[in-house]
Amino acid sequence: MGTDSLLMWSGDSKCGKSKEVWVLGMFILLMGFSISFFVMFLYLSSLDWGSCVIMSVSVGNRFLLDLSFPFLLDWVSLSFGAVVCFISSWVVMYSRFYMADEVFLLRFLSLVILFVLSMNLLIFSPSILSLMVGWDGLGVVSFLLVVYYSNSESYSAGMITVFSNRVGDVFFIIFIVFCCSCLDFSFFGSMCYLKEGLWAVGLCVFLGSITKSAQLPFCAWLPAAMAAPTPVSTLVHSSTLVTAGVYVVFRFGFMMSDNMKTCLLMISIITFFLASLSGIYEVDLKKVVALSTLSQVSMMMLALGLGCMSLAFFHLLVHAFFKALMFMCVGSVIACSGGVQDIRFLSSFWKKLPLSMSWYCISIACLCGLPFMSGFFSKDLIVEKVLGSSCGVFLFLLCLISVTLTVCYSTRSLSLLFKSQENIFLSVSSDGNIFLSVSLFGLGFGGFFGGFFLQNLLVEGMLFIQPSSPMKPLILFFLLFGLFLTWFSFESKMWSPGGLFSSSPFLRLRSNMFFLPFLTGNLTGYMFMYYSSLMVKYIEGFWVSKMLWEAGFGKVARLSGTKIRGFSGYELSDIGFSLILVGFVFILSFLLFFN
């Protein structure tokens, strides 16, 4: 074992002796930021909902480019930042329970803090330059967290995640190129200077956002990211990575044309339907919750496609609370059952984990949008907007079917966890851990009262009030119809052990989103890696190494080095001469352009 490994092991062992100190310290830090953002939000909203504060950290003003990192503080960024830090604080507390046996806990918590920092940088950035730092930071840190367990499944999921998100990064780099052409990195400056080419910038925002939010056809990485530890999944699926695309469209969707919004509308409703259909047949408990996240993010994109920006943002905040609570309850089931995620082997958890299952029932009710639960205040409004729009019968039916399927797979997972029939014997530990209990109650009240609280808090800023609608009884009917379908399926023994363990091609087609994750994830990732290796082999290995260096620059360097050694008394290698030449060119460029 090397010296670095010994030092790392020693540091992490010392951390293991004071895990509670690190967890409580990071919890207080994140909760302090959340309270600070909330107080600033209350102060700005008391003045005027349109008021904001812009702070700028200047990096330099060189060669006609103003390189600065501005931060925008308004009711949108402050409310979202407060929610992200609030949820992250409870996730850190929950990590002490879930990662109790983790030796390198400090390393894990440091990655989580870096992940939250990248998300906040994205939230408070009105500039594409600083936004790209947060955007790329989310992608890099999410890869490190997905592959945290260091096994083949984690590596495969991490590669799918990072490659899918890199597609969106490319479009934002193209956005930066457009900003360089108008010498302004702010979105609002780009809107002023790129009037004719604004559609191209809007296209970059559109394509970059649907990759980050896992919309069709980039929906493979979201279920694959379940290979990460559950505290990471809680953050990724509630308020950070997967909602980054929704937030970018909300902020800068004015650059998108009407045709792009129509395309976003169609993509989101199809993704909503496919995710809900796959959730019916999924047997991995974490993937069921991941598919529910995909369906809810599609609802946010659906609202954005309809032009209901504030409504989408409202659902983003409400969804963050109850989805984080849902993942914590699922994580407690997995941790207490020894790592079992297959829902076919889980049963009688209403007796084994009463506290976790109580909060899980509440989160399921919020997800389904049952009356007076937090999801009811935002989800019903989006469905009403869809039903009241003039988008056609196809969108109308797909939305109602997807809502029904959401109720079906949610109550199905709950019923399978509550069933008394034991397929195998599992030794399940108690959920009486103090860190788990405190985390569930902390996020539970946010998930239960979040919709009502945020509705009264943000009603003036969101500029929409719809107290009643003739579509509401229709939505309630389809919710009850979904509950009836779940009851009927169990009464007809569709979820009996024989049916649960059966497999057919048509069943695999429905449960795998018509094989889209395979086509856009595994197959595309394999082809990308294969052709990338060929490009490295032929371009870098032949043209760069053989032709450009050995037959070109290398020959010049060797000849020049030989001549210089002939005129000097010092031994100078070819590489040394090349470094001196590059340094001379760099100094000359600096003198010409920066002075």
Beta strands, then each sheet from edge to edge (+ up, - down):
strand 1: 53-62
strand 2: 65-73
sheet 1: 1+ 2-
end
